[in-house]
């Protein structure tokens, strides 16, 4: 039987059609879901590889021992109640996640703000969407996203402002690729030449933190051209005169703006002209804009331009904030952020009284709580006595992550509810509570276009895992609170829908018609966009020019351009930018289970320009130290002119279990936007140096191995289909290698293949049991190591042939040359070498390469990279006719 559900990854909110047999799962895109129309990206396509029970937290645990739900629930309730009684409600906190369903978010918010009486519940959406939320509230009166995905089809110009859609929202990018075929143009504003920028019509590689300068310059240019929609402003917008006055205070000429932004004046002029001449324009902005100490200003500057030109509430025209998580929007709706109440209500007296009446709550939080960075600093300082982390991994994901670990270690009582048993955060938990994972949950999520979709279970709950809303409700009841006696997610959803409609005198977030939804109708709920009316969903907001402000007018907000919060200097001359890779998600707890998703970017890397690498002796593919004032990481250098000189890029995903030396966020300064509290992940002063390893090696085993304690090694784990690959390097001598061999354990097996050459420092060791390979260990001091893929493939065999055994000793596969080129297409496992051969063989388009190799024919996430390879390939010489 096919179950229709929603993908757990990005904010596109794709529909998934899943067929489960036992714990096996086959997935496809749901052709009936309006967000994706049957498409899935590489991550969604690989969901079947992530639903096994390996590594799952299946039973409650207290101090490392298995406990019953009753014991664990009572302990959590008692410790939180004691902290509140002794130190007050603000001595406890929840830190929640966009991986929660809306019902989970609602239950947690109700408990903390309505019954414990504190605002101290914040979400990891603070790290990605908080600046957009504040910009929306300033302009529109509430956190309202105006547009819908249909606008991406209808737009004639799409601007990607700090948004690498080809990697982070690939299904939407494929949708816009289709629109490009009929003439849609793309402008990318990004310091990096990303896959999104690679094939666009115009790329503006601006200097870090000059976004506001660029957008203010665009508005000034629009005013000079007479392209302002003064009729729309007169009828629907306030604040235009104040914005004009702000612009008049500095030189807004194209040449001055271009010089400050570090882009050619001619390119900036082209962008400004394109915008002025294209009424149907969508400006997409995401993490590159939001994750900044100037995030709110960037969002406001983008919105200002759209309000000044009336490009909002119209088909194909809007400013569009694209969310990063599947339910970041649902969390924002239900009050998952410390700065709002549920239902897009604020902490004013009228709203507080309304929510308290609706809940019948004994008290209600009097003021906003602590935002994420401040919350963990309060934990570190001892002001938070009890902390509950739900479905997220702050020990990895927050900035200055080393300080966050100190906070967790110092906290008297840490609860973590998660589906995984071992994460960097669960290591600090006094109590671990097993939660349902995707494929087991039942509830709703809201995607970037305000579309509510159902997540439906494909499997029964494993072990003793429970829904997050139920875990919260049980603790609330154990604390003595009433009003949490739900027995199904449908009941929670109905209550939430009633709250959105309760005393609603103009709030656009309204699910009123769903407030009486029956259990059967909830199970069958089709995707619908809020506001929900009797006629159905609402694709676009503000079509009538009315906004959720007291006077119904949108507000333009003056914003001033300013430099980065922390300036570069001689000691740290490079700007560190962190972000995502194409096939991974957050902290690898899910995508790390899918070997096919570990191919395109198998280990941490640092991207830097040749002008920065060459003077330091950093070569492509070599280990490189990345240092800031807060810490150090070691990653593989990718030397490329796709990176702007003076800036470097380091992905965020790797954790203690996968690459303890390659974690990015311990390096990032915990500086935040003063209004949104969103951290600055895009600009931390840094420097790079060669690692200068003296030896390298790898270890293949059937089970994952943690980096041995006490050894100063660079360690990375890369999952393979039949085994685990562990790469390592050191700067010591033979004694260090001997210590590693000892730490990895000596085998008692009799069948050991061993080759050792003391002169070259080479060692090749393979352990077999009953003819089956169990482990392989290779060392080299020359830097020459064999390819790993053929060795990893041997683990899938029941027994090795004599030729295989000989190959192990020789250190190379017999009779063939392995393709060592990077994997480009994760879905089909197609390497760059095969694609290059197809191109040299005459394939001259992405589709032709796909027909020849299979690359790009599944999810399409790799199509921009294939296009780049085509563009870089030598062109065949054309012979003149005789």
N, C-alpha and C positions, 0 to 999 in steps of 0.2 A: 504494500500500500504506500502511495506517495503522500508525504506530509508536507504541506506548504508552511514555511517558516521564514525567518529573516536572518540575514548574515550577522555575525557578532563582531565584525571588524569596523570599517570606517563609517562615517556619517552619511554615505550614499544611501544606506539602508536597503540593500538589494534583497529581493525575494529569492528564496532557495527552495528547491523541490528536492526532498530527501527521501530515500528508500533505505530503511534499516533492516538488517538481518542479524540478529544477535547484537553484538557491538560493532559489526561492520556497517559501513554507510556508503552509499552511492549518492552523489549530489549533482545537481544541475541547476542552472538558473531558472527561476520561475518566469515563464513567458508572459504570465498574466499580471505580474507585479509592475506597476507603472514606473518604479524607480530604475529598474534595470532591463525590463522587457526581455528577460531570458539570459542576459549576459552575466558572467561572473569574472572576477579578476583571479590572479594566480592564488591568492590567499583563500578566497572563497572556494575555488575549485579544489583546493587541497584539504577542505574541512574533514573529509573522510579519514585523513591520516592523523587527525588530532583528537579523535573521540575515544581512544582506548583508555584503559584504567591505570596505565603505568604512571606512577608518581602522584596518583590522586589521594586526597585527604578524604577518607571514608568513614572515620569515627571521631567523635570529640576527643580531645586530649587536654590534660591538665599537667603542666610541668613535665611534658614528655611522655606521660603514661596515659593509656586509654581510659576514658571515663564514659559514663552514661550521659545522655542528654539531660536528664534531670539534674545530675550533679553539676554539670557544666553550666546549665542555665541558671541554677540557683547561685552558683559562685559569681557569675558575671553580674547578676542582679544585685547580690549583696555588696560586692565591691563598689559598684557604681552608686548604689544607695548610700553606702557609708561615706564615700567621697563627697557626695552632695550634702549630706547631713553635717559633715564636719567642716568642709571648706566652701560650700556653696555650689550652685549649679554650674558655674563657669569653671569648675575644677575638673570637669569631664569633657570629652570631645569624641565626635565621630569623624572619621575621614573615609569618604565613600568614593564611588566610581561610576564613570559612564558605561561600565560593563554591567551595572545593575539594571534591572528592568524598572519601568516606571512604578509599578506596584511596590517594588523593594524600596525605591527612593522615597515614595510617599510614606511608607511605614516608618522608615528611619527618621525622616524629617518630623513626622507627627510626634514620635517619642521624644526626640531631643528638644524641639522648639516648643511643643505644646504641653508636655508632661514633665520632663526634667526641668524645662524652663530656661534653657540656654540657647544662644544662637550658634554654639560651637559645633556645627556640622558643616563641613566643607567637602568639596569633591575634587578629584583630579582634573575635572573640567576647568578648574581654576587655572591649570597650567596651559590650557589651549584656547579657551573661549571667553575668559572673563573680560578681556578688553573689548571684544565685540559686544558683549552684553552691556557694558557701560555706555559705549558709543550709541547703541540702539536706544537705550533709555534716555540719553541726553537728547537725541534727535526726535524720537518717536513717542516718548513717554513711557515706553515699556520695551522689554526685550523681544522685539518683533522682527522676524526675518521677512522682508517684503515679497521675495520672489519665489519661483518654483522652477523645477528642472525644464519645463517646457520653454522657459525663457532662454535656456542655453541652446535650444533648437532654433529659436526664432531670432536671436540676436545676430546682427551683422558685424559686430565687433565685440570680442571678449577680451578683457584685461585680467591677467593673472598677477595679482599683487602679492608676492611672497607665497605663491601657491604652486607647488610642483605637482599638478594634477595628474600628470602621466604616471607618477609613482604613488601618490597618496590617495587619489580618487580615480583610478584608472577606468572604471566603467563610465563615469561621467566624461572622461577625456575621450573615450571611444565615441561617445555620443556627439561630442563636439567635432571630432574628426569627420564624422558624417556631414555635419553642417558646413565644414570647410570645403567639402566637395562642391557645394553650391555657392561658395564665395565668401563664407564667414572668415573674418580676419582675426588673428591672435596677436596680442602684445603681451610680453612677459616682462615684469619688473622684478628682478632677482639678481643679487650679486653673483650667483652661480649660473653657468650655462647648463641648466638641467635638461632632462629629456623633454620637458615641456617647452623649454626655450629653444631647444635644438632645431625644431622644425617650424618655429613660429614666423610670422611676418616681420616682427620687430622685437628685438631683445634689448632691454635697457639694463645693463649690469651696474646698477647704482652702487655707490659707496655705502657701506653699512650705516644704517640709521639716518638715511637722507630721504626716506619716503615722504615725510610731511612736507619737506621742501619741494619735492617733485609735484605732489598733489596740490599744494598751495599755488605753485607756479602754473599748473594747469588751470586752476580756477581764475587766476589773474589773466591768463591768456584768453580764456573764454570771455571774460569781461571786456578785454581789449577788442576782441573780434565782434562784439555785439551778439554773441551766441547765448547769452543768458535769457532764460524764459521769464521775463519780468511779469507777464500775466499770471503765470503759475505762482511765482513768489508772492505777488500781491494778494492772491486768493488763499494761499495755503501755507506760507512759510514766514517765520519771523527770524530775526537775527541777521539778515543779509547785510544790513548797514554795518553792524559790528564786525562781521567778517571782512568786509571791504576795507574798513579802517585798519584792521590787523595786517592785511596784505599791503596796504599803502606804506607801512612802516619800514619796508625793506625793498631792495631791488628785486623785482619779479621778472626782469627781462629773461628771455630764453637763454641768452649767453651766460647770465649770472647764475641761473638755476642749474644749467648744464655744468658749469664749472664746479659748483658746490656738490653736485651729485656724481661728478666724475664720469659723465657720458658725453658723447659728441653732440654739439648743439644742433646739428642737422637731424640727428635721430630724435632728439627731444622735440624739435619743430614738427617732425613727421607725426609723432605721437599726438601732440597737441592738435594738429590739423585733423588727424583721423577721428579723434574724439569729437571735435567741434562739428564735423561733417556727418557724423553717424548717429542719428537719433536712437536707433536700437542698439544700445550698448549695455552690456552686463559687466560689472567690475567684481570679480571674485577675489576675496581676500581671506587668508587663512593664517597658519602659524607664523609665516615669515613676517606678517604684519602684526599679529597679536602678541607674540612672545617677545615683548620689548618693554623697557621702561617708558616708552612713548607709544605703547599699543593703543591706548584710547585715542590719543591724538591722531594716529594713523587712520583708525576707523572713522573718526569724525571728519578728517580731511577728505576721505573717499566719499562719505555720505554727503558732505557739503557740495561736492561737484555735481552729484546726482540731483540734489534738491534744487540747486541753482539752475539746472537745465530741465527740470521737470521730468527727469528720466527715472521715474519710480511709479510703481503701481500700473505699469503699462506692459503689454506683451513685448518681451525681448528687451526690457530696459529696467535695471535695478542695481543697487549695490547688494552683493550677495555674500554673506559670511558663511563659509563652508566648514561644518564641524568635523572634528577628527574622530570621534567615537560613535558607536552605534546608538547610544542613548544619552549623549551630552545634552541634547535638547530636552529629553524627558526629565533629566535631572534639574535643568534650569526651570522647567515648568513647575515642578513639585516642591521647589524650595531647597534643593540639594546644596545650593550655595549658601554660605554663611550670611550673605548680604541681603537675602530676600526671604519673604514668607512664601508659602505655597500659592499657586495660582497667579503668579506675577504681581503679588501684593508686597508692599514695602512695610517698614516698621513704624508707620504712622499710627496714631491712636485709633483712628476709625478702622483701619485694616486689622490691627491687632485685636480689637474688640470683636470684629466680625469673625475672624478665624477662631478665636477662643470660644465664641458662642457655638459655632458650627461643630467644633470638636468636643464641646463640653469639658474643656480642659481646665484643670485646677489652676493653672498659671500659664503664661505665655511669655516667651523670651521678650525682654523689654527692648533689646537693641541687637544690631547685627553682631555676629560672633567673629571669631578669629579666622582670617583667610589662611590658606594652606601654609605658606612660608612662616607666617607669624604663629600659626597654631603649633607647628613643630618646634619653633623656638621657645614657645611657652612650655612645651613638654620638656625640652632640654633644661630650661631654667627651674623646673619643678612646680610650675603653676598649674599644670595639668597633671592630675593624679591618676586618672584612668582614661585610657584611649582605646577605641574600637576602630579597627581598620577593616573595611569591607571591599573585597574584590579588586584590590589594587596593591601596588608594590612600591611604596614611597621610598624605601631604602635604596631604590635604583632611580626612580623617575623624578624625584625632586632635585632642585639645584643644591649645590654644596652638600652632596649626598653623604659625605663623611660626617658632617655635622648632624644630619638626620639620624644616622646610625647611633651617634652618641645620645641623641634624644631618646630613641627607642630603648637603648640599653639602660638609661637612667630612669625610665618611667616605672613607677611602682607596680602598675598593672596594665598589661597590653593584651588585648583580645584581637585575634585575626580570624575573620570568617572568609574562607577561600575554598576553591575547588582543588587546589594543589597543596600537597603536604609540605614541600620544601621550596620556599622562595627566600630571597634575601630578607624579606620582612617577617615571614613566619619564624625565622630563626630567633627573633626577639620576643615571640609570643609566650605569655604565661598560659593562655588558653587558646586552643585552635578549634574552630567550629567548622565542620564540613558542609560546604554549600554546593548546590547543584551547579553544573557547568552548562554551557551551551549544548543544546541537544537534549537536555533534561528539564530545562526551565519552561515555565508557561507564564506568559504575560505580554506586555506591550513595550514597544520602543518608538521613539519619534526621531525621524531622520532630519537632514538639513533643510528640507523644504516643508517642515511642519507636518509630515505625513506619519500618522500612527499606523504601525503594523504589528501583527501578532508574531511573537516567538512561540512556537509550539513544540512540545516534547517529541523526540524521536525514540527515546529510550526511557525505560523506567529508572527511578532514582537508584543509584548504586549504593551499596552499603547503608549507612545511616545518614547520607547527605540529605539536606533539606533546603527548601526555597528560602532565599534571604528574607523575604517579607515575613515568613513564618518564624524564622529564628528571632527577628526583631520583636515580633508580636509575643512570642513566648517569654522573652526577657522582660518586656514591658509588663506583662501579666504577673510575672514573678516579682516585679518591683512594686506590685500592688495597684497598678493602673487599670482602669476600665476603658473599654472602647477599642480593644485590639482583638476581639473575639472572632476574627475572620476565619473562615474555613476553606476559602478558595481565592485564587487571584481575581476572579470575576467580582467577588464582593469588594475587594480592595479597589478595583478599578471603578466600580459604581460609586463608591464613596468619594473617590478622587474627582470623578466627573460631576457629582453633585456639588462639590466644593467650588469648582470652576464657575458653576452657574449661580451659586448662592449669593444673593444680594448683589448680583452683577449689574451695575449701572453704567456699563460702557467698556468693561475689560474685554479685549479681543480674544484672549485665551478663554474659550468657552466650549465645553463639551456637553452642554446641557441635554441635547437629544439622546446622548448615550447614558444618561444618569440612571435610566431604568432598564438598561440592557439585561436580557435574560441570560442564564448560563449558556443555553444553546446558541443564542445570538453572539455572545462573547466568543465562543469557540469558533464561530463562522465569520467573525469580524473581518471585513475586507479593508485594505489600506484606505485611510481617509485623512484629509488635511484639515487641521483646525484653522479658524473657528468652524465648528460643526454646526450646521443649521438643519432645519427640517428638510431642506432640499438636498443636503449632503455636505461635502467638504468645500473649502474655499482655496482655490489655487493661489491667488494673489491678494495681498493686502493693499490698502490705501488707494484702491481704484477710484474712489470718489474724492480723493484729496483730503480725507479726514484722518487724523492721527489721534493717538490715545494720550493727548495732553489736555489740560484744563480748557484751553480755547480751541482745541481741535486742529491747531496748526503745528506743522513740523518746526523744529528749531535748528537753525544753523549755528554751529559753535565755533568761535574763533580759536584757532590753534596756532602756536608758534613753533617754527622749526628750531631744533636745538641739537647739539652734538650728543654722542654717546655718554651714558652715565659714568663710565670708567674709561678714561682716555688711554690710548696706546702710548708706550714710552720705549726707551732704548732697551730696557731689560725684557719687555714683553711687547714686541713690535707688531704682532699679528693678531687679527681679529678672529677668535674662535667662534664658529657657527655650528650648532648641533641640529640634528634632524633625523628623519626616517630614511630607510632604504626601501626598495621596491617591494620585496617579498616578505618582509618581517613586520611584526606588530608589537608595539610596546616593549615588554621586557621578556619576550621569547617563551613565556609560560605556555602559549598555545602553538605558535608557529615553529618553535624549536622542536616540537614533536613530529614535524613533517620534514623528512630529509630533503624532499624536492624543493622546499622553500629555503634551504640552507646552501643552495648552489650559486646563486647569482652574487651574493655577498657573504661568503662563508665565514669571514672573520672580521674583526674590527679593522677599519682602515682610516687613514687621514688623507684627505685630498688637499693638495697644495700646488701652487703654480711653479713652473720651472725656474722663474726668476727668484723665487724664495728658496727652492730646494737646492739648486746647483751651488751657490756660494757656501752652503753648509755641508756639501758632500752627501746629500740625501739622494739616493737613487730609487727609481721606481721599483716597487716590490720588496724593498728592504724595511726591516723593523725600524720604527722611528719613535722617539720620545716626544710627547706633547705635554708641555708644562704650563701651568698657570700659577698664580699665587696661592691656589687652594689645593693643588695636587698634580699628579702626573698619570698619564696613560701611555701605553705602548701599543702602536698599531702599524699595520702595513702601509707604506707610503704609496699613494697613487699620485704621481706627478703628471699634471694635466693642465692645459691652457683653458679648460672649462671652468677652472677656479680663478677668481679675480686675484691679481697680485696683492699681497698684503693681508690676505684672508685665508683661513683654512676651514675645512669641514670635517666633523667627526660624528658618525652615527651614534644614536642614543641607546640602542637595544640591549647591548650585552651586559651580562650579570655575573655574579660570583661563580655561578655554576658553569658558565660558558666561556668567559674570558675575564677573570678577575683583574687583569692588568689593563683591559681595554674598556673599562667603564667610563663613559663620558661625563656624567653629571656630577661626580665629585670635583671636577675641574671648574664647573660653572659657578659664577658668583650668584649669591642669593639676592640680587637686586630686583626690585619689583616696580611696576607702574604704581604710582602713589594713589591712583583712584581705583584701579581694578584689582591690585594685588597680584597681577599676573607676572611671573618671573621673566627675566631677560635671558633667554636661551640662545640668542642670536649674536651676542657680542660680549665676549670675555677676552681681555688681553692675554696673549699666549706667546709661547716661543716653541720652536722645534729643534731637535738635535738627533743625530744618528744614534741608534741603540748600541751599535758596535758589539754584536754578539760574537763569541768565539767558537760556538758550536750550535748546531740545530739538531732536531730530531722529531720523531713522531711515534705514537703508540696507538695501535688499534686493538680494541677489546670489545667483547660482546656487551659489556655494561659500561655506563659512564663512570669516569673516575674524576674526583676532585683534585685540584692542584695540591701537590704534597706540601704540608706545612713545613716551614723552616728553610725552604730553598728559594733563592732569589731567581726565579724563572719567569719568563713570559709564557703563559699557558693559555691555550685556546681549545675548546671542544667543538667539534663539527659533526653533528649527527649524520650517519650514513644509513642506507637502506637495511643492512644486515649487521651493522656494528657501529661503534663510536670511534671517531678519529680524534686524537689529542695531539695537537702541534705544540712544540715547546722550543725554547731557545734559552741559552745562558751565556754568562760572561766569565765563567770559571774554567776549571781544568778537569782532568780525568777524575779527580776526587768528587767533583760536583756531579759528574755523570754517574759515578758509582753510587753516590747517595740517592740519585733519582731511581736507579735500578732497584736499590734496596727498598725505597719507599713504594715502588710499584708492586713489590712482593716477588718472592722467588717461587717459581713453579715447581711442583712435585712431579709433574709429568715426565715420563721417560723419553718421549719423542720430542726432542728439541733440535731444531736446525740452527746452527750458529756459524756465522762468518765474522772474523775480526781481523783488522789490519791496524796494528799499533802505529805504523808509519804514517797513515793517512787519517787516523782517528775514526775510521769507519767501523761500525758494528751493525750486524744484521742478525736478529734473533727471532725465531718463530717457534711457538709452542703448539703442538698438536695433541689432541686426545681422541683416541679411537679413529684416527685418520682425519679428523675434523680440526680445522684451524681454530684456535682459541684466542691467541694474542700474538701481536707482532710488534717488535721494538727495533727502530732504526736510529742510529746516531751518525753524525758526520761533523768533522771540523773543517771540511773544505767548502761547505755550503752546498754540495751536490747531494741531493736526495732523490730517490726515484719517485715517479708519479704515484699517487695514493689510490686512485680509482680502481686499478686492477687488483690491488691488494684487498681493498674493501669488498670487491666482488667475490673474492675467494671465500669470504665468510658465509656466503649463501650456499656453498657447496657442502654436500654431506661428507665428501672425502676428496682429498687432493690427489691428483694424478702425479706420476713421476715427473712430468714436465713442469707441473706447478711447483713441486718441491724444489726442483732445480732452479726455477725462476726466483724463488724466495732467496736462495743463496746468492744468485747472481745480482739480485736487486733490480731486475727489469723483466717485463713479460717476454716470454720466448716468442720469437717469430713475428712480432708486430711492434709498431711504433705507436705509443699511446698519444692521444690528442690531449695536450696539456692546456689548451686554451680555455678561457673562462666560459661558464655556462651562460648563455644569453636567454634562452627560453626555458623557464623553470617547468612549465607544464609538460613540455615534450622532451626535456633534457637535452636540448640542442646546443652544441658549443659553437663558439665564435669561428673555430676552424672550419666547421662544416658549412656555416653560412658564407664565410669568405670563399670557400671552394665553389659554392653555388653562384656567387657573384662573378667570380673569375670565369665560370663556365657559361656566362651569358645572362644570368638573371638580373634584370635591370629595374625591378620594382619590388616593394615589400610583398605584394601578393605572389609574385613569381618565386621569390625566396621561400615563401610559405608553402607553395605547391611542391617545390623541390625538396624541402627539408622538414616541413611540418612546423617550423618556428613561426610564431605569431598567429597560428590558426586556431588557438584555443581561446584564451582570455584576451590576447592582444596587448598585454602589458609590455611586452618586449618590442612592439612594433616601432616605437621611436628609436630604440637602439639599432634595430635593423636598418632603419632609414639613415641613421648616422653612418653606419658602415657602408651603405650604398654611396652616400655622398662623398665619403673619404676614399673610396676605391678608385684606382687609376682608370681613366676613361679610355676606351679603345680608340686607337688612331684611325682616322677616316682617310682612306686612300683617295687621292684625286683621280677622277676619271681620265683615262688615256685620251 
